[in-house]
Amino acid sequence: MRVLVTAGPTHEYIDDVRFISNPSSGQMGYAVAAAAVRRGHDVVLISGPSMLRPPRAMRVVGVVSAREMLKATLEHFGQCDCLIMTAAVGDYRPESRVFGKIKKEARDTLVLRLVRNPDILAECGRRRKRGQVLIGFALESVGDRPRSPT
């Protein structure tokens, strides 16, 4: 079976030194990809920025932004039997990126306009061929419920 796995966060750059992201490590996706390899599957792992060492015996495609992850996923999606989306893809990105560094001396406030990123799983769902399996994970907050101290 040919398995395509996405992992890690995406970084959406504001300027050359700042970005919007989340604390995803990519651990879940890397573990899923490694488990698929151990079971004899042909695996492609598409990973956002991560400190993890990529598992062996699979092709790894590194990406940074949500749009890069979409492009890489669509490039490999047609050849996979199963897509497992564990990546913590940013829902929004800055409307425009500043090239260079925004200097703090230039302003007292900074307003960011954010625009929605593409929904990678939804796009794959529209392109899905008969027999392809799509699995997606979504992180939800617990809202106002008290958190456990552990």
N, C-alpha and C positions, 0 to 999 in steps of 0.2 A: 504494500500500500504506500502511496506517496502522500506524505503528511506535510502540511505547511503550518508553521506556528509563528505567531507574532508575540513579542515580549518587550518588556521594559517601558520606560516613559517616552514621551516625545518632548522636545524642546522647541518652543515657539519664540524666536528671537525678537526682542524689542529693539536692540541695537547690537553692536558687535560684542558687547560684554555682558549683556543682561538678557534673560529669557524667562518665560513663564513655563512652569513644569509642575510635576508632582513628585512625591518621594518613592515612586515605584523603583524597585531594584532589578526587576526582571526575573527574580528567582522562580516564580511560578512557571513562566514560559520556558525557561531553561530546563527546569525539572521535567516538564511535559515533553519537551523535545528529546531530552536524554532518555526518558522512559520509552518513547517511540522507537528510538534507535536500538535500545536493548531488546525490543520485541521484533527487530528485524525490518523495520520500516525505513523507507528512503525519506529523509527529512531535510527540509529547508527551514531555517530559522531566520526570521526577519526581526532584528533587534534594534530598538532605540538605544540611546546612550546608557551603558551599564558598566559597572565595575567588575562584573562577573566575567570569568574566563569562559569563552564559548566551548560547549561540549565538542568532543571529537566525533569524527565519522558522520558529519553532516555539513551541508553548505550553509554558511552564515552570511547574511546580507545586512550590513550596517546602514542605518538611516538615522536622521536627526528629527525631522519635523513630521507632523501628521500627513502632510501632502506627499512627502517622500515615502512614508510608510504605505500610503495608498498606492502610489505608483509601483513600488516594489511588490506589494501584495498582488496587484492586478497582473503584473508581469509573470508571476508564478502560479496564480490561481487556476488558470486553464489547464494546467498539467497536474493538479493535485486531486486526490480522492477525498481528502479531509482537510478542512481549514479549522485550526483551533486558535481563536483570537484571545490571548491573555494580556496583550499590551494595554497599558494605561495611556491611551491616546488622548491628547488634549482636545477638549471640546471646542476651544476657542483659540484664536491667534490674534496678534495685533493687526489692525487693518493695514498698517504700513510699517515697514522696518526702516529704522534709521541706520545708514551706513556710517561707520565711525562710532564714537562714543558720545552719548548725550552728556554734556558737561553740566554739573550741578550748579555752577556759577551762573549759568544762562537763565535759570528760572527757579522760582520758589515752589511751583507745583508742576506736576506732570500728569496730563490726562491721557489715558490710553483708550482708544476705541478698539473694541474687540469684535471680530467677525467669526462666525461659526466655521469650524473645520468640517471637511467631508466625513460622513459616517461610512467607515470602511466596510463594516459588516453588512450594512444595508446595501451598499453598492455590489458587494459580492453576492448577496442574496438575489439581486436583480439579474446577475450574470450566471447564476448557478445552473449547472448542467444536471441532467437526470443522474441520480446516483451519488452526487457529491454531498458530503456531510459537512455542515457548518456548525461550529460550536463557538459561542461567544460568552465572555464573562464581563460583568459590569460591577463596579464598586459602588456601593451605596453607603451613605452615612447613617448613623444610628439616630440622628436628629437630636432631640432634647433629652433622650434617655440617659440616665447616669452611666458612666463607663466603669467597668471593672478596674480595680487598681493594678491588675496584672497585664 
